[in-house]
Amino acid sequence: MLGTVGIGPGGMVNDTSVELTFEELRRLDAMYTPIPRFAQWSDGLPSTNDDWDRYAALFSEVRAQLTEDGQESLVRSAMRGAAVNTGAIEGLHTIDRGLTITVIEQATRWQIAVAEAVGPRAAELASAALEGYEMAFDLATRREEVSEAWIRRIHEVVCAP
């Protein structure tokens, strides 16, 4: 036997081990389909930025009506929603629209709501994703500079759970 690998739902590695021969591993490897290059799938993208420009203008209009605290609260709510859905997109856990809305609206107890609805592991993953989003936000707003150390740190943060 070549070794063991645990494959769970959605192709995710888990604690269940399966012994594979070299031939079985070779066959699995042959089934891999790489992600297409950008040039292969970009033909279907819109050729103008009309939608982007329209939503950017709407965003600017709404943002102008908010206080600085309101803007900060809106950004944090969006990052919480993105963080809790990141694990679901990755196939690490499931989540429904109601829980996403709860997480977005409930700044103080959202981790508890996720842990109760989906499990403590999902709450840990969402917290790590949120910390990663906050780090990326600091980079995007130029509060941080990109560096090898920053890249190592964000990798450590999101992979910690």
PyMOL commands that set and color helices and strands:
alter all, ss='L'
color gray80, all
select helices_A, chain A and resi 9-11+22-30+38-44+50-64+68-89+97-105+110-117+120-140+148-159
alter helices_A, ss='H'
color red, helices_A
select strands_A, chain A and resi 3-7+13-20
alter strands_A, ss='S'
color yellow, strands_A
deselect
rebuild
show_as cartoon
